Amino acid sequence: MAEVVPIQTTLLGPKLPAPPPLSLYVHLPWCARKCPYCDFNSHPTRQAIPETEYADALIADLEQALPGIWGRRVYTVFFGGGTPSLFSAETIERLLSAFRARLQLSSDAEITLEANPGSAEAEKFRDYRAAGVNRLSIGIQSFNDRHLQVLGRIHGADEARRAIDIAQRHFDNYNLDLMYALPEQTLEEALADVREAVATGAPHLSCYHLTLEPGTPFHHSPPPVPDEDAAADIHDAVVATLAAGGYTHYETSAHARAGHECRHNLNYWRFGDYLGIGAGAHSKLSFHDRIVRETRHRLPKTYMESVRQGSAVHEQRTLTRRDLPFEYMMNALRLSEGFAVAEYGERTGLPLTTVERPLREAEARGLIERTHERIKPTPRGRRYLNDLLTLFLSGPV
């Protein structure tokens, strides 16, 4: 059996009253080409993807994890990557059938698959729907060919438009990913992307500020991106345009029409549980006396071999009382609605008094507003989220 590295074994003091909702994340780590801004665990395809072998490993990984989630209902499934749309619809259908046979998968579960808008992937959209996927997340990034080329994307603007058209024929629920503050992007160019996305009628839009993540080519050789003031102007204009288009800005980067919020991501931000299977996948699982985080082996070959040896888990750690306030706030304060006061204790096992000091300071700085029922970030708190979260790094009182 593969060795699991325990990072921390300190248990919680209080006991959790009940486990939170549970989601399943499935990591499909291959992509056609690594984008220069990407720091995800993704691996360019240099030869045929071992679909069957990898699917076998995912199913075995799930079976090995079942004792930790036994009897719990799963409400959402998310196929992330990498580029999951490189996988065939037949493999996705096989996996979903295996999940249903082994899990209590909710009859109305949200099942999302990330897809690139390249022609080959878009041709599969109908078959993904037939396989059981009921939500697509399409990585458009921009409708400007110049910006797509700089970002290293392998699709063009016309392919993006065609992919959206195909998605609309088969899916009522889908998301478009956009990025802004791109190299040499003007305010008008950014707004042109957003206006075109709004005009499609997409029910959900994820709009991300381009960040130069450590370890990426863009970090090593930074492109000429808009400065801080220009990027802030773009952000404000993007948010205003989406609001005028009927989208609610419900999370830092997420905008949705009523009833189309991403249920899977909401579970993350509400500090719900998730089992992550696949190379490099992360899990957060709650038990009556502890909350555990796990990480699978990162490299696909190593991951598949570790599953064959009996355990895909590479590292495991139990969150301590010191960890929990920051871990919870790092998620919950991304939401515009914040969190219900009672939910803090339900999800962490700690009383709210353990964070009274940073809450008072955050309120004094105008970063949060609170009542006896709810705590949420102010517009200032959303803009300076990192400053707000830093207040909770000291751990509980």
DRENROSE-589829 format. One record per residue (C-alpha): x, y, z. Coordinates in steps of 0.02 Angstrom, whole numbers, padded with zeros to 5 digits, always signed. Example, Ala and Ser with C-alpha at 12.3 -4.5 7.8 and 13.67 -1.06 7.14 Angstrom:
2
+00615-00225+00390/+00684-00053+00357/
//
This chain:
397
+00000+00000+00000/+00064+00175-00043/+00122+00276+00106/+00013+00421+00163/+00106+00568+00239/+00011+00632+00394/+00045+00818+00411/-00055+00855+00568/-00156+00747+00684/-00218+00871+00815/-00406+00847+00840/-00539+00978+00859/-00594+01022+01033/-00781+01042+00999/-00875+00909+00904/-00965+00943+00741/-01154+00927+00759/-01175+00852+00585/-01075+00840+00423/-01108+00974+00291/-01167+00937+00113/-01048+00830+00009/-00986+00855-00169/-00876+00751-00284/-00734+00829-00383/-00653+00728-00525/-00487+00789-00593/-00445+00751-00775/-00270+00823-00788/-00226+00826-00972/-00236+00975-01090/-00190+01002-01272/-00064+01138-01225/-00015+01223-01063/-00066+01406-01061/+00070+01527-01000/-00039+01593-00857/-00097+01423-00791/-00035+01354-00625/-00162+01212-00613/-00109+01031-00607/-00123+01003-00794/-00011+00907-00913/+00003+00935-01102/-00038+00782-01206/+00119+00716-01290/+00037+00551-01335/-00135+00470-01324/-00222+00497-01157/-00238+00330-01064/-00427+00355-01043/-00473+00178-00995/-00329+00156-00873/-00362+00325-00793/-00549+00292-00778/-00509+00125-00696/-00400+00219-00571/-00536+00348-00534/-00662+00212-00497/-00538+00118-00386/-00492+00281-00299/-00676+00311-00260/-00698+00135-00194/-00548+00155-00078/-00621+00320-00014/-00796+00254+00019/-00771+00212+00204/-00741+00397+00239/-00905+00453+00160/-01015+00301+00186/-01201+00338+00193/-01184+00520+00141/-01279+00593-00006/-01181+00679-00146/-01264+00836-00216/-01145+00892-00353/-01012+00819-00467/-00880+00925-00555/-00761+00864-00691/-00615+00986-00688/-00443+00992-00767/-00342+01007-00870/-00467+00994-01010/-00602+00866-00969/-00677+00887-01143/-00526+00794-01212/-00607+00639-01138/-00740+00546-01237/-00923+00552-01191/-00916+00363-01172/-00786+00378-01034/-00885+00515-00945/-01042+00407-00954/-00945+00257-00886/-00883+00361-00740/-01054+00432-00698/-01129+00257-00702/-00992+00198-00584/-01024+00345-00468/-01211+00310-00462/-01178+00127-00423/-01065+00170-00275/-01134+00333-00206/-01299+00404-00149/-01301+00528-00292/-01446+00649-00277/-01576+00629-00414/-01561+00815-00457/-01372+00824-00437/-01284+00963-00531/-01155+00879-00644/-01031+01001-00722/-00896+00970-00851/-00763+01098-00898/-00741+01114-01086/-00633+01208-01209/-00721+01288-01357/-00610+01207-01488/-00702+01128-01634/-00664+00947-01585/-00722+00972-01406/-00880+01068-01454/-00935+00926-01566/-00948+00818-01409/-01067+00933-01314/-01225+00841-01367/-01150+00674-01316/-01096+00742-01146/-01276+00793-01115/-01336+00620-01162/-01204+00545-01045/-01280+00635-00896/-01186+00800-00887/-01312+00940-00856/-01198+01092-00843/-01051+01149-00951/-00915+01273-00903/-00834+01337-01063/-00663+01421-01060/-00693+01564-01180/-00572+01689-01096/-00595+01819-01234/-00682+01852-01400/-00529+01947-01463/-00412+01842-01572/-00261+01949-01525/-00288+01920-01340/-00324+01735-01363/-00158+01716-01453/-00063+01806-01314/-00148+01694-01185/-00089+01540-01279/-00266+01479-01313/-00285+01354-01455/-00457+01416-01508/-00507+01574-01598/-00652+01694-01570/-00760+01614-01705/-00736+01443-01626/-00789+01516-01459/-00949+01585-01535/-00986+01419-01620/-00957+01323-01458/-01080+01435-01367/-01209+01405-01503/-01187+01217-01488/-01196+01224-01298/-01358+01322-01304/-01440+01187-01409/-01409+01053-01279/-01389+01139-01109/-01503+01255-01011/-01367+01279-00881/-01192+01330-00933/-01053+01450-00885/-00933+01553-00988/-00760+01592-00918/-00689+01763-00961/-00527+01848-00911/-00490+02033-00901/-00340+02147-00869/-00254+02051-01010/-00088+02102-01088/-00112+02272-01173/-00300+02260-01153/-00396+02423-01150/-00552+02459-01049/-00658+02457-01207/-00586+02290-01262/-00626+02213-01094/-00803+02281-01100/-00825+02218-01279/-00790+02041-01215/-00913+02059-01073/-01049+02136-01180/-01035+01996-01307/-01046+01867-01168/-01201+01953-01097/-01279+01959-01270/-01268+01770-01284/-01389+01754-01139/-01271+01640-01042/-01349+01606-00871/-01182+01611-00780/-01021+01708-00811/-00857+01688-00719/-00746+01840-00742/-00567+01825-00680/-00432+01956-00663/-00275+01887-00748/-00146+01852-00614/+00036+01812-00644/+00049+01655-00538/+00221+01599-00474/+00298+01459-00576/+00210+01506-00738/+00292+01578-00896/+00194+01740-00871/+00271+01758-00698/+00445+01722-00762/+00428+01843-00909/+00285+01961-00865/+00184+02029-01011/+00131+02212-01016/-00031+02203-00916/-00134+02354-00861/-00069+02440-00705/-00160+02429-00540/-00269+02583-00568/-00315+02534-00745/-00355+02356-00689/-00467+02424-00551/-00560+02531-00677/-00585+02379-00788/-00647+02276-00641/-00774+02409-00589/-00836+02429-00767/-00853+02241-00791/-00953+02222-00630/-01066+02368-00676/-01096+02301-00852/-01143+02130-00786/-01260+02204-00656/-01346+02306-00791/-01362+02146-00891/-01462+02061-00754/-01323+01962-00669/-01302+01952-00480/-01121+01965-00421/-01139+01826-00293/-00954+01780-00271/-00787+01864-00301/-00776+01809-00484/-00949+01735-00514/-01103+01818-00589/-01268+01729-00620/-01445+01755-00673/-01572+01705-00541/-01569+01519-00502/-01409+01482-00600/-01276+01500-00465/-01150+01358-00471/-01206+01239-00334/-01040+01146-00332/-00938+01303-00302/-01064+01368-00176/-01032+01211-00075/-00846+01252-00071/-00878+01431-00017/-01000+01378+00118/-00866+01264+00189/-00955+01107+00133/-00866+00942+00108/-00795+00873-00053/-00709+00714-00102/-00580+00745-00238/-00523+00598-00344/-00393+00602-00482/-00213+00659-00498/-00177+00802-00378/-00357+00816-00319/-00394+00891-00148/-00526+00836-00023/-00605+00912+00132/-00702+00788+00238/-00788+00816+00405/-00809+00688+00543/-00890+00707+00713/-00724+00753+00797/-00615+00823+00658/-00602+00899+00484/-00474+00819+00368/-00392+00883+00210/-00315+00761+00086/-00211+00778-00072/-00191+00644-00205/-00026+00610-00295/+00001+00747-00423/+00077+00659-00575/-00048+00551-00673/+00072+00404-00687/+00114+00409-00501/-00069+00430-00457/-00123+00278-00558/+00016+00173-00483/-00028+00228-00306/-00209+00177-00334/-00151+00006-00388/-00051-00005-00227/-00206+00032-00124/-00210+00219-00086/-00206+00374-00197/-00187+00490-00047/-00017+00572-00039/-00042+00690+00108/-00172+00702+00245/-00191+00829+00383/-00318+00867+00516/-00364+01049+00534/-00327+01121+00705/-00424+01250+00804/-00296+01376+00744/-00326+01332+00561/-00514+01335+00560/-00562+01520+00573/-00453+01569+00425/-00502+01414+00325/-00686+01454+00350/-00675+01641+00317/-00564+01615+00164/-00714+01531+00084/-00868+01610+00162/-00812+01791+00140/-00794+01766-00048/-00984+01765-00053/-01073+01931-00069/-01207+01864+00049/-01075+01812+00175/-01132+01679+00298/-01265+01646+00427/-01198+01667+00603/-01259+01494+00654/-01170+01414+00507/-00997+01458+00574/-01021+01342+00723/-01107+01208+00619/-00964+01198+00495/-00813+01224+00610/-00870+01156+00779/-00812+01320+00858/-00916+01458+00939/-00920+01626+00852/-00836+01704+01004/-00672+01627+00943/-00668+01758+00803/-00749+01904+00893/-00588+02006+00898/-00552+02001+00709/-00737+02026+00672/-00738+02185+00777/-00582+02248+00688/-00653+02207+00517/-00813+02298+00560/-00717+02449+00624/-00621+02456+00459/-00781+02449+00358/-00738+02279+00284/-00891+02185+00349/-01066+02221+00407/-01157+02108+00527/-01319+02076+00617/-01361+01944+00744/-01408+01830+00598/-01280+01863+00459/-01104+01926+00426/-01054+01983+00253/-00917+02083+00169/-00952+02263+00122/-00909+02323-00054/-00745+02383+00022/-00718+02212+00100/-00746+02126-00067/-00622+02242-00152/-00490+02217-00016/-00530+02036+00021/-00350+01987+00058/-00338+02123+00190/-00500+02062+00267/-00443+01880+00272/-00276+01924+00349/-00367+01975+00508/-00413+01794+00539/-00239+01721+00521/-00203+01733+00707/-00321+01589+00746/-00461+01582+00876/-00459+01673+01041/
//
